[in-house]
Amino acid sequence: MTTLTGKRVLVTAGAGGIGRAITTAFAAAGAKVFACDIDEPALLRLQAEVPGVAISVCDIADRASVERMVAEAAAALGGLDVLINNAGIAGPVASVADVDPDAWETVLRVNLTGTFMVTQRAIPHLKQSGLGTILVMSSLAGRFGYPDRSPYATTKWGLIGFTKTLSRELGPSGIRVNAILPGAVEGPRIQQVLAGRAAASGRSVLEEEAAALANQSIKRFVDPAEIAALAVFLASDAGRSISGQMIPIDGDSQSAS
Ligand SMILES: NC(=O)c1ccc[n+]([C@@H]2O[C@H](COP(=O)([O-])OP(=O)(O)OC[C@H]3O[C@@H](n4cnc5c(N)ncnc54)[C@H](O)[C@@H]3O)[C@@H](O)[C@H]2O)c1
């Protein structure tokens, strides 16, 4: 198993879904993990189930909350070696013609501006590490057009530009920056997406699931534990020459819908 013994790791939205799998995998690999999330009960459950994980309630769309949280994380961990920008919301299902401008702004505030704010605050700590790593959770929607999901796709493409720019800026400081682009992940979120598509198309959820898998060479959704294992690899010394890359983990998907 890849070890990350003693690495100091901050995971955003670490109490649920993919973030929870990442928090658990990094803790199992020997890292010291600090997980923030907007959902306090979920954080408390995480802490009970993964002993040693430090937690903090934080809405990454709120600048003051982010400033407080990153300072808390660096203090609790004694510095920072790895930042995992996992937090992101799915946003509305509507065509560009119909999307609610307030909903558009909410998605940008969480997915793009939130990621920017956490990263900006974390950079001084990562520079002190000497071997810092940043992972950014983009998506399949960050390499294909995604009908009826324009706010989400726009932010996930934006995060690719953010990743590539950061890699150029921070490489000379010994900090690597990569984006992970998961395809549809097993769990409640994909069921919500499929239900949204079914409501829009008039087809059943099962028909929507079959249509989603028809776009992939490997006919199953991704297990969050696989994404966590990729994150562990990229953060480890095995990935020390990998930076500025966008790494899909999506069963060889050929489209986002
Ligand atoms: N699930 C998928 O199919 C999929 C596919 C590709 C990419 N992604 C990306 O992976 C990341 C995690 O996705 P997920 O499916 O695990 O998400 P999720 O909807 O399961 O949520 C994970 C966590 O995010 C927290 N959260 C929500 N808003 C927050 C905020 N403003 N501040 C802090 N925490 C907040 C929630 O409380 C929850 O614990 C996201 O960036 C998402 O876009 C997911």
The ligand as an SDF file (V2000), in Angstrom:
LIG
                    3D

 44 48  0  0  0  0  0  0  0  0999 V2000
  -20.6380   12.1610   -7.6590 N   0  0  0  0  0  0  0  0  0  0  0  0
  -20.2820   12.2540   -8.9350 C   0  0  0  0  0  0  0  0  0  0  0  0
  -20.8340   11.5550   -9.8060 O   0  0  0  0  0  0  0  0  0  0  0  0
  -19.1750   13.1920   -9.3460 C   0  0  0  0  0  0  0  0  0  0  0  0
  -18.6400   13.0740  -10.6310 C   0  0  0  0  0  0  0  0  0  0  0  0
  -17.6210   13.9380  -11.0090 C   0  0  0  0  0  0  0  0  0  0  0  0
  -17.1470   14.8960  -10.1320 C   0  0  0  0  0  0  0  0  0  0  0  0
  -17.7000   15.0000   -8.8990 N   0  0  0  0  0  0  0  0  0  0  0  0
  -17.1640   16.0490   -8.0160 C   0  0  0  0  0  0  0  0  0  0  0  0
  -16.6160   15.4660   -6.8480 O   0  0  0  0  0  0  0  0  0  0  0  0
  -16.8010   16.3520   -5.7400 C   0  0  0  0  0  0  0  0  0  0  0  0
  -17.5430   15.6300   -4.6160 C   0  0  0  0  0  0  0  0  0  0  0  0
  -18.7460   15.1530   -5.1430 O   0  0  0  0  0  0  0  0  0  0  0  0
  -19.7440   14.2290   -4.3000 P   0  0  0  0  0  0  0  0  0  0  0  0
  -20.5840   13.5160   -5.2960 O   0  0  0  0  0  0  0  0  0  0  0  0
  -18.9940   13.4600   -3.2870 O   0  0  0  0  0  0  0  0  0  0  0  0
  -20.6290   15.3660   -3.6180 O   0  0  0  0  0  0  0  0  0  0  0  0
  -21.8420   15.2670   -2.5670 P   0  0  0  0  0  0  0  0  0  0  0  0
  -23.0040   15.9720   -3.1540 O   0  0  0  0  0  0  0  0  0  0  0  0
  -22.0010   13.8520   -2.1400 O   0  0  0  0  0  0  0  0  0  0  0  0
  -21.3260   16.2040   -1.3940 O   0  0  0  0  0  0  0  0  0  0  0  0
  -20.1640   15.9270   -0.7050 C   0  0  0  0  0  0  0  0  0  0  0  0
  -20.0470   16.8610    0.4820 C   0  0  0  0  0  0  0  0  0  0  0  0
  -20.0170   18.2500    0.0810 O   0  0  0  0  0  0  0  0  0  0  0  0
  -20.4880   18.9970    1.1980 C   0  0  0  0  0  0  0  0  0  0  0  0
  -20.7570   20.3820    0.7970 N   0  0  0  0  0  0  0  0  0  0  0  0
  -21.7580   20.8240   -0.0260 C   0  0  0  0  0  0  0  0  0  0  0  0
  -21.6930   22.1660   -0.1510 N   0  0  0  0  0  0  0  0  0  0  0  0
  -20.6280   22.5920    0.5920 C   0  0  0  0  0  0  0  0  0  0  0  0
  -20.0610   23.8730    0.8640 C   0  0  0  0  0  0  0  0  0  0  0  0
  -20.5860   24.9970    0.3530 N   0  0  0  0  0  0  0  0  0  0  0  0
  -18.9890   23.9410    1.6710 N   0  0  0  0  0  0  0  0  0  0  0  0
  -18.4470   22.8170    2.2130 C   0  0  0  0  0  0  0  0  0  0  0  0
  -18.9470   21.5790    1.9900 N   0  0  0  0  0  0  0  0  0  0  0  0
  -20.0360   21.4640    1.1900 C   0  0  0  0  0  0  0  0  0  0  0  0
  -21.7070   18.1920    1.5940 C   0  0  0  0  0  0  0  0  0  0  0  0
  -22.1350   18.5110    2.9130 O   0  0  0  0  0  0  0  0  0  0  0  0
  -21.2010   16.7550    1.4660 C   0  0  0  0  0  0  0  0  0  0  0  0
  -20.6990   16.2530    2.6940 O   0  0  0  0  0  0  0  0  0  0  0  0
  -17.5490   17.5640   -6.2840 C   0  0  0  0  0  0  0  0  0  0  0  0
  -16.6400   18.5810   -6.6240 O   0  0  0  0  0  0  0  0  0  0  0  0
  -18.2150   17.0170   -7.5290 C   0  0  0  0  0  0  0  0  0  0  0  0
  -18.4920   18.0090   -8.4710 O   0  0  0  0  0  0  0  0  0  0  0  0
  -18.6970   14.1690   -8.4790 C   0  0  0  0  0  0  0  0  0  0  0  0
  1  2  1  0
  2  3  2  0
  2  4  1  0
  4  5  1  0
  4 44  2  0
  5  6  2  0
  6  7  1  0
  7  8  2  0
  8  9  1  0
  8 44  1  0
  9 10  1  0
  9 42  1  0
 10 11  1  0
 11 12  1  0
 11 40  1  0
 12 13  1  0
 13 14  1  0
 14 15  2  0
 14 16  1  0
 14 17  1  0
 17 18  1  0
 18 19  2  0
 18 20  1  0
 18 21  1  0
 21 22  1  0
 22 23  1  0
 23 24  1  0
 23 38  1  0
 24 25  1  0
 25 26  1  0
 25 36  1  0
 26 27  1  0
 26 35  1  0
 27 28  2  0
 28 29  1  0
 29 30  1  0
 29 35  2  0
 30 31  1  0
 30 32  2  0
 32 33  1  0
 33 34  2  0
 34 35  1  0
 36 37  1  0
 36 38  1  0
 38 39  1  0
 40 41  1  0
 40 42  1  0
 42 43  1  0
M  CHG  2   8   1  16  -1
M  END
$$$$
